[in-house]
């Protein structure tokens, strides 16, 4: 997350089939960021967070429209029982 960039950007790793790809997405002030039902800001996204995002492909960039901060894999893992 580069909040100080103009415009702010979010760099994420995505899976395209079996290949991992890194993409950068600009985040305008109009982008909606949430976690569950709570509204969040770009600074709430930390390295390693899992996110879902919807973006628009512009001529020269990708621009985020919606970003959802998801539970991390460790938060969604079921506890082991013996």
C-alpha positions in Angstrom: 0.0 0.0 0.0 1.5 3.3 -1.1 -0.8 5.9 0.6 1.6 8.8 -0.1 1.7 8.1 -3.9 -0.3 10.4 -6.1 -2.8 8.8 -6.7 -2.5 6.2 -3.8 -1.8 2.7 -5.1 -2.3 -0.9 -3.9 0.0 -3.6 -5.2 -1.4 -7.2 -5.0 -0.6 -10.7 -6.1 -3.3 -12.4 -8.1 -3.7 -16.0 -9.5 -4.3 -16.2 -13.2 -5.0 -19.9 -13.7 -1.9 -21.5 -12.1 0.3 -18.5 -12.5 0.9 -15.8 -9.9 0.9 -12.2 -11.2 1.6 -8.9 -9.4 -0.6 -5.9 -10.4 -0.8 -2.3 -9.3 -4.1 -0.6 -8.8 -4.7 3.1 -8.2 -7.1 3.9 -5.4 -9.1 7.1 -5.9 -10.9 8.8 -3.0 -14.2 7.5 -4.4 -13.2 3.8 -3.9 -15.2 2.0 -1.3 -13.1 0.1 1.2 -14.7 -2.3 3.8 -14.2 -5.2 6.1 -17.4 -7.0 6.8 -19.9 -4.2 7.3 -17.4 -1.7 8.6 -16.0 1.1 6.4 -12.2 1.1 6.2 -9.5 3.3 4.7 -6.5 2.4 2.6 -4.2 2.6 5.6 -6.2 -0.3 7.2 -4.8 -2.6 4.6 -1.6 -4.2 5.7 1.0 -6.4 4.0 -0.2 -10.0 3.8 -3.9 -9.1 4.1 -6.2 -10.9 1.7 -8.4 -8.6 -0.3 -11.1 -8.8 -2.9 -11.3 -5.9 -5.3 -13.3 -4.7 -8.3 -11.5 -2.4 -10.6 -12.0 -0.6 -13.9 -9.4 -1.0 -16.6 -8.5 2.5 -17.8 -6.4 3.3 -20.9 -3.2 3.5 -18.9 -4.0 2.0 -15.5 -6.3 -0.1 -13.3 -8.5 2.0 -10.9 -10.1 0.4 -7.8 -13.9 0.8 -7.4 -14.4 -1.5 -4.4 -12.0 -3.2 -2.0 -13.0 -5.7 0.7 -10.5 -6.7 3.3 -11.0 -10.5 3.9 -10.2 -12.7 6.8 -6.6 -14.0 6.6 -6.1 -17.7 6.0 -5.0 -18.2 9.6 -8.3 -16.6 10.8 -10.5 -18.9 8.6 -8.6 -22.1 9.4 -10.6 -24.6 11.5 -9.1 -25.5 14.8 -7.6 -29.0 15.0 -9.4 -31.5 17.2 -7.9 -34.6 18.7 
